[in-house]
């Protein structure tokens, strides 16, 4: 479970970072 949770958290964090970069690039 820890591995899955960690993987999901990492994916979410990466998605957030990608969204932030996209907003910064578009804005």
Biopython code that builds the backbone (N, CA, C, O; Angstrom):
import numpy as np
from Bio.PDB.StructureBuilder import StructureBuilder

atoms = [
    (1, "UNK", "N", (0.836, -1.197, 0.000)),
    (1, "UNK", "CA", (0.000, 0.000, 0.000)),
    (1, "UNK", "C", (0.871, 1.248, 0.000)),
    (1, "UNK", "O", (0.587, 2.217, -0.704)),
    (2, "UNK", "N", (1.921, 1.214, 0.786)),
    (2, "UNK", "CA", (2.794, 2.404, 0.835)),
    (2, "UNK", "C", (3.332, 2.739, -0.547)),
    (2, "UNK", "O", (3.380, 3.901, -0.950)),
    (3, "UNK", "N", (3.743, 1.674, -1.278)),
    (3, "UNK", "CA", (4.317, 1.926, -2.601)),
    (3, "UNK", "C", (3.271, 2.563, -3.511)),
    (3, "UNK", "O", (3.558, 3.520, -4.230)),
    (4, "UNK", "N", (2.052, 2.017, -3.469)),
    (4, "UNK", "CA", (0.982, 2.561, -4.319)),
    (4, "UNK", "C", (0.682, 4.001, -3.920)),
    (4, "UNK", "O", (0.553, 4.876, -4.776)),
    (5, "UNK", "N", (0.573, 4.242, -2.612)),
    (5, "UNK", "CA", (0.268, 5.596, -2.144)),
    (5, "UNK", "C", (1.372, 6.554, -2.590)),
    (5, "UNK", "O", (1.104, 7.650, -3.083)),
    (6, "UNK", "N", (2.610, 6.119, -2.406)),
    (6, "UNK", "CA", (3.732, 6.986, -2.772)),
    (6, "UNK", "C", (3.709, 7.255, -4.272)),
    (6, "UNK", "O", (3.934, 8.385, -4.705)),
    (7, "UNK", "N", (3.437, 6.217, -5.069)),
    (7, "UNK", "CA", (3.416, 6.387, -6.514)),
    (7, "UNK", "C", (2.299, 7.359, -6.917)),
    (7, "UNK", "O", (2.504, 8.239, -7.753)),
    (8, "UNK", "N", (1.119, 7.188, -6.314)),
    (8, "UNK", "CA", (-0.002, 8.072, -6.642)),
    (8, "UNK", "C", (0.335, 9.503, -6.261)),
    (8, "UNK", "O", (0.077, 10.431, -7.026)),
    (9, "UNK", "N", (0.911, 9.682, -5.076)),
    (9, "UNK", "CA", (1.256, 11.024, -4.619)),
    (9, "UNK", "C", (2.261, 11.658, -5.579)),
    (9, "UNK", "O", (2.153, 12.832, -5.933)),
    (10, "UNK", "N", (3.227, 10.863, -5.984)),
    (10, "UNK", "CA", (4.250, 11.395, -6.888)),
    (10, "UNK", "C", (3.597, 11.803, -8.211)),
    (10, "UNK", "O", (3.904, 12.860, -8.761)),
    (11, "UNK", "N", (2.703, 10.965, -8.714)),
    (11, "UNK", "CA", (2.041, 11.288, -9.978)),
    (11, "UNK", "C", (1.239, 12.571, -9.839)),
    (11, "UNK", "O", (1.263, 13.434, -10.716)),
    (12, "UNK", "N", (0.524, 12.684, -8.715)),
    (12, "UNK", "CA", (-0.289, 13.890, -8.499)),
    (12, "UNK", "C", (0.609, 15.114, -8.439)),
    (12, "UNK", "O", (0.301, 16.162, -9.008)),
    (13, "UNK", "N", (1.717, 14.961, -7.745)),
    (13, "UNK", "CA", (2.643, 16.099, -7.612)),
    (13, "UNK", "C", (3.199, 16.469, -8.998)),
    (13, "UNK", "O", (3.323, 17.648, -9.328)),
    (14, "UNK", "N", (3.526, 15.466, -9.789)),
    (14, "UNK", "CA", (4.055, 15.752, -11.127)),
    (14, "UNK", "C", (2.998, 16.468, -11.964)),
    (14, "UNK", "O", (3.302, 17.412, -12.693)),
    (15, "UNK", "N", (1.755, 16.007, -11.849)),
    (15, "UNK", "CA", (0.664, 16.632, -12.611)),
    (15, "UNK", "C", (0.513, 18.086, -12.179)),
    (15, "UNK", "O", (0.319, 18.975, -13.009)),
    (16, "UNK", "N", (0.603, 18.316, -10.875)),
    (16, "UNK", "CA", (0.477, 19.693, -10.368)),
    (16, "UNK", "C", (1.614, 20.550, -10.916)),
    (16, "UNK", "O", (1.401, 21.686, -11.341)),
    (17, "UNK", "N", (2.817, 19.993, -10.901)),
    (17, "UNK", "CA", (3.971, 20.745, -11.396)),
    (17, "UNK", "C", (3.797, 21.053, -12.884)),
    (17, "UNK", "O", (4.081, 22.164, -13.332)),
    (18, "UNK", "N", (3.331, 20.065, -13.642)),
    (18, "UNK", "CA", (3.126, 20.257, -15.081)),
    (18, "UNK", "C", (2.075, 21.341, -15.306)),
    (18, "UNK", "O", (2.235, 22.195, -16.177)),
    (19, "UNK", "N", (0.997, 21.303, -14.517)),
    (19, "UNK", "CA", (-0.073, 22.304, -14.666)),
    (19, "UNK", "C", (0.484, 23.688, -14.344)),
    (19, "UNK", "O", (0.183, 24.661, -15.036)),
    (20, "UNK", "N", (1.294, 23.771, -13.296)),
    (20, "UNK", "CA", (1.872, 25.064, -12.912)),
    (20, "UNK", "C", (2.759, 25.585, -14.045)),
    (20, "UNK", "O", (2.716, 26.771, -14.372)),
    (21, "UNK", "N", (3.546, 24.720, -14.630)),
    (21, "UNK", "CA", (4.430, 25.150, -15.723)),
    (21, "UNK", "C", (3.596, 25.616, -16.912)),
    (21, "UNK", "O", (3.918, 26.614, -17.557)),
    (22, "UNK", "N", (2.511, 24.875, -17.197)),
    (22, "UNK", "CA", (1.654, 25.228, -18.329)),
    (22, "UNK", "C", (1.038, 26.607, -18.096)),
    (22, "UNK", "O", (1.032, 27.452, -18.991)),
    (23, "UNK", "N", (0.519, 26.827, -16.884)),
    (23, "UNK", "CA", (-0.096, 28.125, -16.559)),
    (23, "UNK", "C", (0.940, 29.233, -16.689)),
    (23, "UNK", "O", (0.663, 30.296, -17.245)),
    (24, "UNK", "N", (2.137, 28.972, -16.170)),
    (24, "UNK", "CA", (3.193, 29.987, -16.223)),
    (24, "UNK", "C", (3.557, 30.271, -17.684)),
    (24, "UNK", "O", (3.798, 31.419, -18.058)),
    (25, "UNK", "N", (3.594, 29.226, -18.498)),
    (25, "UNK", "CA", (3.959, 29.393, -19.901)),
    (25, "UNK", "C", (2.855, 30.133, -20.657)),
    (25, "UNK", "O", (3.136, 31.018, -21.465)),
    (26, "UNK", "N", (1.599, 29.766, -20.391)),
    (26, "UNK", "CA", (0.467, 30.386, -21.090)),
    (26, "UNK", "C", (0.220, 31.792, -20.547)),
    (26, "UNK", "O", (-0.134, 32.702, -21.296)),
    (27, "UNK", "N", (0.411, 31.961, -19.224)),
    (27, "UNK", "CA", (0.138, 33.266, -18.615)),
    (27, "UNK", "C", (1.276, 34.220, -18.910)),
    (27, "UNK", "O", (1.240, 35.375, -18.485)),
]
sb = StructureBuilder()
sb.init_structure("model")
sb.init_model(0)
sb.init_chain("A")
sb.init_seg("    ")
for serial, (resi, resn, name, xyz) in enumerate(atoms, 1):
    if name == "N":
        sb.init_residue(resn, " ", resi, " ")
    sb.init_atom(name, np.array(xyz, "f"), 0.0, 1.0, " ", f" {name:<3s}", serial, name[0])
structure = sb.get_structure()
